[in-house]
Amino acid sequence: MLAALVQYYRRRAAEPGSDVPLYGYSTEKIAIELVLAADGSLVEAFDIRSDGKKRRDPRLLAVPRIGGPRTSGVRAYFLWDKTSYLLGADPKRRPDQVADHFQASRDLHHRLLDGVDDAGAGALLAFLDHWNPAEAPDRIPSWEELAGQNLVFSLDGEPGYLHLRPALAKIWAGEVARSQGDAPVGQCLITGETGPIQAIHPILKGVAGAQTSGAAIVSLNQESFRSYGGDQAISSPVGTFAAFAYTTALNELLRPGSDQRLILGDATTVFWAEKKCATEGLFAHLANPPLEGQKDDQRVLDPATTDRVRIALDHLRDGRPPHDALTDYDPDTRFFVLGLAAPALSRLAVRFWLDTTLGQILERIGSHYRALRIEKQHPGKTLPSEPDFPPLWLLLRQTALGGEGKNISPALNAALQRAVLTGGPYPDALLAAVLERMRAGHGDSEPVSYLRMALVKACLVRGHPDAEVLEKSLMTLNPDDPDPAYRLGRLFAALERAQQLALGHNINATIKDRYFGTASAAPRSVFPNLIRLAQHHLSKADNSGWLDKQIGDIADGIATFPAHLTLEDQGRFALGYYHQRNALWRKKTDDQPQSES
């Protein structure tokens, strides 16, 4: 996994115009630019945060940095840092802390820049020597917002930031080389090369649930984790370059706004290909399609991209290669998917790791949507509640109390993603959770809904020896299906329809509201009474002979009422009910009697 990330870093760094930082640099959030005169005086301070709809976000810049996170103690950064280090001001910190930070920054810059023949170096040293921290609130715009943020420098009248000036970049390259001399030497597990080993790996940001300052994926902090006397991360030796490369690549994938990141609940999934291709930017939309009109989905696609995604999904669901939508599609391209979570705030866990090909992963996504395909309750209409390609977050909400994302089971979230991406069976817990929500549903909501039934069908189909046949037979009403559980579901729908014909639609509680859970789990305990009740309803309803005959035809195929139904049979019961109910409520067609409309 780490080796694939190192390869991805090399690929991105080699691309023309790449903004991926080079070794010895890190992409950081910068909010302030200080423009210095040649004599070190402050000419102007700019708030360089971007203008957003709800807030202003710092700009992401590649700045000099080596080593792991600054978790404690005092350590200054070169040519950039927080206001406490470079301005000696931060109202959120103690005065003695700020004084130590400011002194550490002056010491670092004098050590590296004294005697350097560069106008930028001279201006910065003069600034640090003569700057009065008390001036910060008056000289820095929006000081209450920007205090404690990161800042960079530029020289008045010259383009670019100080850290990009060739002379200062050369100074930093020498410092990076010297820093490796203090590192322990060993064989890197990723590259196989012998050289300096990274003791504390750079932090990773952007994983859901992790602390905002970042977390680590390689970290040893307990004696029980260490071996052969290796302290910190030395027991898992990774070279300094490899540690920088894999964390830089992963942070690039995890950055806000990345097209190669997918966050579902507490899980964060990233993906990339061995070579640049259109699917890298579209994969999130293929695995988790945007749903128009839903506030949960913040992704905005232009019409052309929306059409490409739809065409690709149509092809994939039909088992065809998506060449029309993905013009550079190469099924043999290696493709990587990494699922991360943060069970501990400062440490990351790998939920799943896939090293596959583009053809295989897209075929699995197509298989997922084929398994979900089922008739809609409102065919011919475009409703947000009945999408052709339901996103994963919407499917997971069908299993949660109140349909709320916060109630989604983390284990179920990870298991469903793994099943979709690996092509394996859906977890048994998924079918159990959907059935539980159907049994508990009441009120104005529709517990036996299109999305829940799509999940039930998918759970029954995936892994079945005759999956292809079952996919088609469970898509819509199949009157010839002899399965007892399926016929019991159909019978329950017909009995419910008899009640509605007799009593009207404004019933406080139908037999579905009262008996669906029991009927689907223990049919023998309720069906005899329901059938007797239906005869009473039919006797009161007008023109109900067609329904009485249909009830008889369905019941004739049921030899006996089982005492209990297995979890799979409960799913078949729900499908039978859903299919039969749709048929009974559908508008009149040429082969249906007028009385059914």
MOCORMO-V166967 format. One record per residue. N is the residue number from 1. SS is DSSP state (H for helix, E for strand, - for the rest). PSI is psi in whole degrees, 0 to 359 (* if undefined). NEAR is the number of other ideal C-beta (glycine too) atoms within 8 Angstrom. Layout:
BEGIN
n:N ss:SS psi:PSI near:NEAR
n:N ss:SS psi:PSI near:NEAR
END
This chain:
BEGIN
n:1 ss:- psi:310 near:9
n:2 ss:H psi:324 near:11
n:3 ss:H psi:321 near:7
n:4 ss:H psi:324 near:9
n:5 ss:H psi:322 near:12
n:6 ss:H psi:318 near:14
n:7 ss:H psi:321 near:9
n:8 ss:H psi:320 near:11
n:9 ss:H psi:314 near:14
n:10 ss:H psi:320 near:9
n:11 ss:H psi:312 near:11
n:12 ss:H psi:319 near:11
n:13 ss:H psi:332 near:9
n:14 ss:H psi:350 near:6
n:15 ss:- psi:140 near:9
n:16 ss:- psi:132 near:3
n:17 ss:- psi:18 near:4
n:18 ss:- psi:141 near:8
n:19 ss:- psi:14 near:5
n:20 ss:- psi:128 near:12
n:21 ss:- psi:147 near:9
n:22 ss:- psi:169 near:7
n:23 ss:- psi:132 near:7
n:24 ss:- psi:1 near:10
n:25 ss:E psi:162 near:10
n:26 ss:E psi:145 near:10
n:27 ss:E psi:118 near:12
n:28 ss:E psi:161 near:11
n:29 ss:E psi:118 near:9
n:30 ss:E psi:131 near:16
n:31 ss:- psi:339 near:12
n:32 ss:E psi:140 near:15
n:33 ss:E psi:124 near:12
n:34 ss:E psi:124 near:13
n:35 ss:E psi:120 near:12
n:36 ss:E psi:145 near:15
n:37 ss:- psi:167 near:9
n:38 ss:- psi:332 near:9
n:39 ss:- psi:5 near:6
n:40 ss:- psi:357 near:15
n:41 ss:- psi:151 near:9
n:42 ss:E psi:116 near:11
n:43 ss:E psi:311 near:7
n:44 ss:E psi:154 near:6
n:45 ss:E psi:132 near:11
n:46 ss:E psi:139 near:8
n:47 ss:E psi:108 near:10
n:48 ss:- psi:16 near:9
n:49 ss:- psi:149 near:9
n:50 ss:E psi:153 near:7
n:51 ss:E psi:116 near:4
n:52 ss:- psi:175 near:7
n:53 ss:- psi:324 near:2
n:54 ss:- psi:332 near:3
n:55 ss:- psi:167 near:4
n:56 ss:E psi:124 near:7
n:57 ss:E psi:140 near:9
n:58 ss:- psi:155 near:11
n:59 ss:E psi:141 near:10
n:60 ss:E psi:120 near:8
n:61 ss:E psi:146 near:10
n:62 ss:E psi:117 near:10
n:63 ss:E psi:159 near:15
n:64 ss:E psi:129 near:12
n:65 ss:- psi:137 near:10
n:66 ss:- psi:160 near:9
n:67 ss:- psi:182 near:6
n:68 ss:- psi:194 near:9
n:69 ss:- psi:153 near:8
n:70 ss:- psi:82 near:5
n:71 ss:- psi:330 near:6
n:72 ss:- psi:168 near:3
n:73 ss:- psi:191 near:5
n:74 ss:- psi:120 near:6
n:75 ss:- psi:118 near:6
n:76 ss:- psi:153 near:12
n:77 ss:- psi:156 near:10
n:78 ss:- psi:120 near:12
n:79 ss:- psi:5 near:14
n:80 ss:E psi:156 near:15
n:81 ss:E psi:185 near:9
n:82 ss:E psi:165 near:11
n:83 ss:H psi:330 near:15
n:84 ss:H psi:330 near:13
n:85 ss:H psi:318 near:12
n:86 ss:H psi:342 near:12
n:87 ss:- psi:349 near:13
n:88 ss:- psi:30 near:11
n:89 ss:- psi:130 near:12
n:90 ss:- psi:104 near:12
n:91 ss:- psi:347 near:5
n:92 ss:- psi:355 near:5
n:93 ss:- psi:160 near:10
n:94 ss:- psi:146 near:5
n:95 ss:H psi:322 near:6
n:96 ss:H psi:324 near:6
n:97 ss:H psi:313 near:9
n:98 ss:H psi:320 near:14
n:99 ss:H psi:318 near:9
n:100 ss:H psi:319 near:9
n:101 ss:H psi:313 near:16
n:102 ss:H psi:319 near:14
n:103 ss:H psi:321 near:8
n:104 ss:H psi:322 near:12
n:105 ss:H psi:318 near:13
n:106 ss:H psi:318 near:10
n:107 ss:H psi:316 near:9
n:108 ss:H psi:312 near:10
n:109 ss:H psi:326 near:14
n:110 ss:H psi:322 near:10
n:111 ss:H psi:320 near:7
n:112 ss:H psi:333 near:11
n:113 ss:H psi:350 near:13
n:114 ss:- psi:129 near:7
n:115 ss:- psi:358 near:4
n:116 ss:- psi:129 near:11
n:117 ss:- psi:80 near:5
n:118 ss:- psi:132 near:10
n:119 ss:H psi:324 near:8
n:120 ss:H psi:320 near:13
n:121 ss:H psi:315 near:13
n:122 ss:H psi:319 near:11
n:123 ss:H psi:319 near:15
n:124 ss:H psi:317 near:15
n:125 ss:H psi:319 near:13
n:126 ss:H psi:321 near:11
n:127 ss:H psi:311 near:14
n:128 ss:H psi:328 near:13
n:129 ss:H psi:333 near:8
n:130 ss:H psi:356 near:8
n:131 ss:- psi:138 near:11
n:132 ss:- psi:109 near:5
n:133 ss:H psi:334 near:10
n:134 ss:H psi:343 near:6
n:135 ss:H psi:346 near:8
n:136 ss:H psi:313 near:13
n:137 ss:H psi:332 near:8
n:138 ss:H psi:332 near:6
n:139 ss:H psi:339 near:7
n:140 ss:- psi:124 near:13
n:141 ss:- psi:146 near:7
n:142 ss:- psi:48 near:7
n:143 ss:H psi:322 near:10
n:144 ss:H psi:327 near:5
n:145 ss:H psi:323 near:6
n:146 ss:H psi:349 near:13
n:147 ss:- psi:128 near:13
n:148 ss:- psi:354 near:9
n:149 ss:- psi:170 near:13
n:150 ss:E psi:149 near:12
n:151 ss:E psi:159 near:15
n:152 ss:E psi:171 near:15
n:153 ss:E psi:153 near:17
n:154 ss:E psi:163 near:12
n:155 ss:E psi:130 near:12
n:156 ss:- psi:129 near:9
n:157 ss:- psi:357 near:3
n:158 ss:- psi:141 near:8
n:159 ss:- psi:157 near:2
n:160 ss:- psi:163 near:7
n:161 ss:E psi:161 near:11
n:162 ss:H psi:323 near:13
n:163 ss:H psi:351 near:14
n:164 ss:H psi:354 near:7
n:165 ss:- psi:132 near:11
n:166 ss:H psi:318 near:5
n:167 ss:H psi:320 near:11
n:168 ss:H psi:326 near:16
n:169 ss:H psi:324 near:10
n:170 ss:H psi:320 near:8
n:171 ss:H psi:317 near:12
n:172 ss:H psi:321 near:14
n:173 ss:H psi:321 near:9
n:174 ss:H psi:322 near:8
n:175 ss:H psi:321 near:11
n:176 ss:H psi:316 near:11
n:177 ss:H psi:318 near:8
n:178 ss:H psi:325 near:7
n:179 ss:H psi:332 near:10
n:180 ss:H psi:339 near:10
n:181 ss:- psi:337 near:7
n:182 ss:- psi:352 near:4
n:183 ss:- psi:148 near:11
n:184 ss:- psi:152 near:7
n:185 ss:E psi:139 near:7
n:186 ss:E psi:183 near:8
n:187 ss:E psi:123 near:7
n:188 ss:- psi:130 near:14
n:189 ss:- psi:341 near:8
n:190 ss:- psi:308 near:11
n:191 ss:- psi:340 near:8
n:192 ss:- psi:358 near:6
n:193 ss:- psi:149 near:7
n:194 ss:E psi:128 near:6
n:195 ss:E psi:195 near:10
n:196 ss:E psi:138 near:10
n:197 ss:E psi:137 near:15
n:198 ss:- psi:119 near:14
n:199 ss:- psi:319 near:10
n:200 ss:- psi:117 near:8
n:201 ss:- psi:149 near:13
n:202 ss:- psi:153 near:12
n:203 ss:- psi:161 near:11
n:204 ss:E psi:135 near:15
n:205 ss:- psi:148 near:12
n:206 ss:- psi:2 near:10
n:207 ss:- psi:130 near:13
n:208 ss:- psi:132 near:10
n:209 ss:- psi:345 near:8
n:210 ss:- psi:160 near:13
n:211 ss:- psi:150 near:8
n:212 ss:- psi:334 near:5
n:213 ss:- psi:349 near:7
n:214 ss:- psi:167 near:10
n:215 ss:E psi:170 near:15
n:216 ss:E psi:149 near:11
n:217 ss:- psi:341 near:11
n:218 ss:- psi:109 near:10
n:219 ss:- psi:129 near:9
n:220 ss:- psi:116 near:12
n:221 ss:- psi:4 near:4
n:222 ss:- psi:149 near:6
n:223 ss:H psi:325 near:4
n:224 ss:H psi:342 near:4
n:225 ss:H psi:345 near:7
n:226 ss:- psi:156 near:11
n:227 ss:- psi:151 near:5
n:228 ss:- psi:32 near:5
n:229 ss:- psi:10 near:5
n:230 ss:- psi:123 near:11
n:231 ss:- psi:161 near:8
n:232 ss:- psi:237 near:7
n:233 ss:- psi:13 near:14
n:234 ss:H psi:334 near:11
n:235 ss:H psi:341 near:11
n:236 ss:H psi:76 near:9
n:237 ss:- psi:119 near:12
n:238 ss:- psi:128 near:15
n:239 ss:E psi:158 near:14
n:240 ss:H psi:319 near:12
n:241 ss:H psi:317 near:9
n:242 ss:H psi:321 near:14
n:243 ss:H psi:317 near:13
n:244 ss:H psi:316 near:13
n:245 ss:H psi:313 near:13
n:246 ss:H psi:323 near:14
n:247 ss:H psi:324 near:12
n:248 ss:H psi:316 near:14
n:249 ss:H psi:317 near:14
n:250 ss:H psi:322 near:12
n:251 ss:H psi:327 near:13
n:252 ss:H psi:320 near:12
n:253 ss:H psi:328 near:12
n:254 ss:H psi:352 near:13
n:255 ss:- psi:150 near:12
n:256 ss:- psi:136 near:5
n:257 ss:- psi:0 near:4
n:258 ss:- psi:136 near:11
n:259 ss:- psi:355 near:8
n:260 ss:- psi:29 near:11
n:261 ss:E psi:138 near:13
n:262 ss:E psi:120 near:10
n:263 ss:E psi:121 near:8
n:264 ss:E psi:108 near:11
n:265 ss:- psi:237 near:11
n:266 ss:- psi:6 near:8
n:267 ss:E psi:138 near:15
n:268 ss:E psi:124 near:13
n:269 ss:E psi:132 near:13
n:270 ss:E psi:158 near:14
n:271 ss:E psi:150 near:14
n:272 ss:E psi:163 near:9
n:273 ss:E psi:162 near:13
n:274 ss:- psi:340 near:8
n:275 ss:- psi:156 near:6
n:276 ss:- psi:133 near:6
n:277 ss:- psi:161 near:12
n:278 ss:H psi:331 near:9
n:279 ss:H psi:333 near:13
n:280 ss:H psi:316 near:12
n:281 ss:H psi:346 near:7
n:282 ss:H psi:351 near:14
n:283 ss:H psi:319 near:11
n:284 ss:H psi:324 near:12
n:285 ss:H psi:334 near:12
n:286 ss:H psi:319 near:14
n:287 ss:H psi:333 near:10
n:288 ss:- psi:74 near:10
n:289 ss:- psi:144 near:11
n:290 ss:- psi:147 near:11
n:291 ss:- psi:112 near:12
n:292 ss:- psi:136 near:5
n:293 ss:- psi:3 near:4
n:294 ss:- psi:128 near:8
n:295 ss:- psi:339 near:3
n:296 ss:- psi:336 near:8
n:297 ss:- psi:106 near:9
n:298 ss:- psi:357 near:4
n:299 ss:- psi:135 near:7
n:300 ss:- psi:120 near:5
n:301 ss:- psi:144 near:9
n:302 ss:- psi:159 near:6
n:303 ss:H psi:321 near:6
n:304 ss:H psi:317 near:6
n:305 ss:H psi:321 near:10
n:306 ss:H psi:317 near:10
n:307 ss:H psi:319 near:8
n:308 ss:H psi:317 near:11
n:309 ss:H psi:317 near:15
n:310 ss:H psi:316 near:8
n:311 ss:H psi:316 near:11
n:312 ss:H psi:317 near:14
n:313 ss:H psi:320 near:14
n:314 ss:H psi:315 near:8
n:315 ss:H psi:315 near:14
n:316 ss:H psi:319 near:15
n:317 ss:H psi:329 near:11
n:318 ss:- psi:0 near:7
n:319 ss:- psi:20 near:7
n:320 ss:- psi:149 near:6
n:321 ss:- psi:143 near:7
n:322 ss:- psi:45 near:12
n:323 ss:- psi:326 near:8
n:324 ss:- psi:329 near:6
n:325 ss:- psi:327 near:10
n:326 ss:- psi:91 near:12
n:327 ss:- psi:333 near:6
n:328 ss:- psi:23 near:6
n:329 ss:- psi:123 near:12
n:330 ss:- psi:107 near:7
n:331 ss:- psi:341 near:10
n:332 ss:- psi:357 near:7
n:333 ss:- psi:129 near:11
n:334 ss:E psi:141 near:10
n:335 ss:E psi:139 near:15
n:336 ss:E psi:139 near:15
n:337 ss:E psi:128 near:13
n:338 ss:E psi:122 near:12
n:339 ss:E psi:126 near:14
n:340 ss:E psi:153 near:14
n:341 ss:E psi:168 near:15
n:342 ss:E psi:74 near:15
n:343 ss:E psi:331 near:6
n:344 ss:E psi:142 near:6
n:345 ss:- psi:325 near:8
n:346 ss:- psi:359 near:8
n:347 ss:E psi:143 near:11
n:348 ss:E psi:151 near:12
n:349 ss:E psi:142 near:8
n:350 ss:E psi:113 near:10
n:351 ss:E psi:317 near:10
n:352 ss:E psi:157 near:12
n:353 ss:E psi:124 near:9
n:354 ss:E psi:127 near:11
n:355 ss:E psi:99 near:7
n:356 ss:E psi:200 near:9
n:357 ss:E psi:161 near:10
n:358 ss:H psi:319 near:15
n:359 ss:H psi:318 near:9
n:360 ss:H psi:315 near:11
n:361 ss:H psi:323 near:14
n:362 ss:H psi:326 near:13
n:363 ss:H psi:323 near:11
n:364 ss:H psi:322 near:12
n:365 ss:H psi:318 near:13
n:366 ss:H psi:320 near:14
n:367 ss:H psi:323 near:10
n:368 ss:H psi:314 near:10
n:369 ss:H psi:331 near:12
n:370 ss:H psi:318 near:10
n:371 ss:H psi:327 near:12
n:372 ss:H psi:341 near:12
n:373 ss:- psi:125 near:10
n:374 ss:- psi:157 near:12
n:375 ss:- psi:149 near:8
n:376 ss:- psi:158 near:8
n:377 ss:- psi:330 near:8
n:378 ss:- psi:72 near:7
n:379 ss:- psi:146 near:6
n:380 ss:- psi:353 near:3
n:381 ss:- psi:150 near:7
n:382 ss:- psi:102 near:2
n:383 ss:- psi:140 near:7
n:384 ss:H psi:333 near:8
n:385 ss:H psi:352 near:7
n:386 ss:H psi:60 near:10
n:387 ss:- psi:150 near:11
n:388 ss:- psi:323 near:3
n:389 ss:- psi:85 near:8
n:390 ss:- psi:133 near:11
n:391 ss:- psi:159 near:12
n:392 ss:H psi:320 near:12
n:393 ss:H psi:325 near:12
n:394 ss:H psi:323 near:13
n:395 ss:H psi:317 near:14
n:396 ss:H psi:328 near:15
n:397 ss:H psi:339 near:11
n:398 ss:- psi:347 near:13
n:399 ss:- psi:355 near:13
n:400 ss:- psi:148 near:14
n:401 ss:H psi:126 near:6
n:402 ss:H psi:6 near:5
n:403 ss:H psi:23 near:6
n:404 ss:- psi:138 near:8
n:405 ss:H psi:327 near:10
n:406 ss:H psi:342 near:5
n:407 ss:H psi:5 near:7
n:408 ss:- psi:134 near:12
n:409 ss:- psi:124 near:9
n:410 ss:H psi:321 near:10
n:411 ss:H psi:320 near:7
n:412 ss:H psi:322 near:14
n:413 ss:H psi:308 near:14
n:414 ss:H psi:319 near:13
n:415 ss:H psi:321 near:12
n:416 ss:H psi:315 near:14
n:417 ss:H psi:317 near:15
n:418 ss:H psi:319 near:12
n:419 ss:H psi:318 near:14
n:420 ss:H psi:315 near:11
n:421 ss:H psi:336 near:13
n:422 ss:H psi:345 near:9
n:423 ss:- psi:11 near:8
n:424 ss:- psi:178 near:7
n:425 ss:- psi:147 near:6
n:426 ss:- psi:149 near:11
n:427 ss:- psi:144 near:9
n:428 ss:H psi:328 near:7
n:429 ss:H psi:334 near:10
n:430 ss:H psi:312 near:15
n:431 ss:H psi:318 near:15
n:432 ss:H psi:319 near:9
n:433 ss:H psi:320 near:11
n:434 ss:H psi:315 near:14
n:435 ss:H psi:323 near:14
n:436 ss:H psi:318 near:8
n:437 ss:H psi:326 near:14
n:438 ss:H psi:318 near:13
n:439 ss:H psi:327 near:11
n:440 ss:H psi:347 near:8
n:441 ss:- psi:144 near:10
n:442 ss:- psi:179 near:6
n:443 ss:- psi:213 near:4
n:444 ss:- psi:342 near:2
n:445 ss:- psi:159 near:6
n:446 ss:- psi:101 near:6
n:447 ss:- psi:322 near:12
n:448 ss:- psi:79 near:13
n:449 ss:- psi:169 near:10
n:450 ss:H psi:312 near:10
n:451 ss:H psi:319 near:12
n:452 ss:H psi:322 near:14
n:453 ss:H psi:329 near:13
n:454 ss:H psi:320 near:13
n:455 ss:H psi:318 near:16
n:456 ss:H psi:312 near:14
n:457 ss:H psi:316 near:16
n:458 ss:H psi:319 near:12
n:459 ss:H psi:324 near:13
n:460 ss:H psi:327 near:14
n:461 ss:H psi:312 near:12
n:462 ss:- psi:126 near:13
n:463 ss:- psi:354 near:6
n:464 ss:- psi:141 near:8
n:465 ss:- psi:325 near:3
n:466 ss:- psi:51 near:6
n:467 ss:H psi:319 near:11
n:468 ss:H psi:319 near:6
n:469 ss:H psi:319 near:7
n:470 ss:H psi:324 near:11
n:471 ss:H psi:317 near:13
n:472 ss:H psi:320 near:7
n:473 ss:H psi:334 near:8
n:474 ss:- psi:9 near:11
n:475 ss:- psi:326 near:9
n:476 ss:- psi:181 near:6
n:477 ss:- psi:130 near:9
n:478 ss:- psi:90 near:9
n:479 ss:- psi:340 near:4
n:480 ss:- psi:359 near:4
n:481 ss:- psi:118 near:9
n:482 ss:- psi:356 near:6
n:483 ss:- psi:126 near:8
n:484 ss:H psi:318 near:11
n:485 ss:H psi:318 near:13
n:486 ss:H psi:317 near:13
n:487 ss:H psi:327 near:14
n:488 ss:H psi:319 near:17
n:489 ss:H psi:317 near:18
n:490 ss:H psi:318 near:14
n:491 ss:H psi:319 near:15
n:492 ss:H psi:320 near:19
n:493 ss:H psi:320 near:14
n:494 ss:H psi:322 near:15
n:495 ss:H psi:322 near:14
n:496 ss:H psi:320 near:12
n:497 ss:H psi:322 near:12
n:498 ss:H psi:319 near:16
n:499 ss:H psi:318 near:14
n:500 ss:H psi:325 near:11
n:501 ss:H psi:326 near:12
n:502 ss:H psi:321 near:11
n:503 ss:H psi:353 near:7
n:504 ss:- psi:185 near:5
n:505 ss:- psi:340 near:4
n:506 ss:- psi:60 near:3
n:507 ss:- psi:134 near:9
n:508 ss:- psi:318 near:2
n:509 ss:- psi:121 near:5
n:510 ss:- psi:175 near:9
n:511 ss:H psi:335 near:12
n:512 ss:H psi:315 near:9
n:513 ss:H psi:325 near:8
n:514 ss:H psi:327 near:7
n:515 ss:H psi:359 near:11
n:516 ss:H psi:314 near:15
n:517 ss:H psi:314 near:9
n:518 ss:H psi:317 near:9
n:519 ss:H psi:325 near:14
n:520 ss:H psi:342 near:16
n:521 ss:H psi:321 near:9
n:522 ss:- psi:75 near:10
n:523 ss:H psi:321 near:13
n:524 ss:H psi:333 near:9
n:525 ss:H psi:343 near:7
n:526 ss:- psi:332 near:11
n:527 ss:H psi:318 near:13
n:528 ss:H psi:318 near:8
n:529 ss:H psi:322 near:7
n:530 ss:H psi:323 near:13
n:531 ss:H psi:319 near:11
n:532 ss:H psi:320 near:8
n:533 ss:H psi:323 near:11
n:534 ss:H psi:322 near:13
n:535 ss:H psi:324 near:8
n:536 ss:H psi:319 near:9
n:537 ss:H psi:317 near:13
n:538 ss:H psi:327 near:14
n:539 ss:H psi:337 near:6
n:540 ss:H psi:341 near:6
n:541 ss:- psi:145 near:11
n:542 ss:- psi:143 near:4
n:543 ss:- psi:51 near:6
n:544 ss:- psi:13 near:12
n:545 ss:H psi:321 near:6
n:546 ss:H psi:323 near:10
n:547 ss:H psi:322 near:16
n:548 ss:H psi:319 near:10
n:549 ss:H psi:320 near:8
n:550 ss:H psi:320 near:9
n:551 ss:H psi:317 near:15
n:552 ss:H psi:317 near:8
n:553 ss:H psi:318 near:8
n:554 ss:H psi:314 near:13
n:555 ss:H psi:331 near:9
n:556 ss:H psi:334 near:6
n:557 ss:- psi:4 near:8
n:558 ss:- psi:110 near:11
n:559 ss:- psi:318 near:3
n:560 ss:- psi:158 near:4
n:561 ss:- psi:116 near:9
n:562 ss:- psi:150 near:10
n:563 ss:- psi:322 near:7
n:564 ss:- psi:152 near:6
n:565 ss:- psi:140 near:12
n:566 ss:- psi:171 near:6
n:567 ss:H psi:317 near:9
n:568 ss:H psi:319 near:8
n:569 ss:H psi:327 near:11
n:570 ss:H psi:325 near:13
n:571 ss:H psi:318 near:13
n:572 ss:H psi:323 near:13
n:573 ss:H psi:313 near:17
n:574 ss:H psi:320 near:16
n:575 ss:H psi:317 near:15
n:576 ss:H psi:317 near:19
n:577 ss:H psi:314 near:15
n:578 ss:H psi:311 near:13
n:579 ss:H psi:313 near:14
n:580 ss:H psi:321 near:15
n:581 ss:H psi:317 near:12
n:582 ss:H psi:317 near:11
n:583 ss:H psi:323 near:8
n:584 ss:H psi:332 near:11
n:585 ss:H psi:354 near:6
n:586 ss:- psi:148 near:8
n:587 ss:- psi:160 near:4
n:588 ss:- psi:133 near:7
n:589 ss:- psi:178 near:6
n:590 ss:- psi:332 near:3
n:591 ss:- psi:16 near:3
n:592 ss:- psi:146 near:8
n:593 ss:- psi:151 near:6
n:594 ss:H psi:326 near:5
n:595 ss:H psi:345 near:8
n:596 ss:H psi:346 near:10
n:597 ss:- psi:* near:6
END
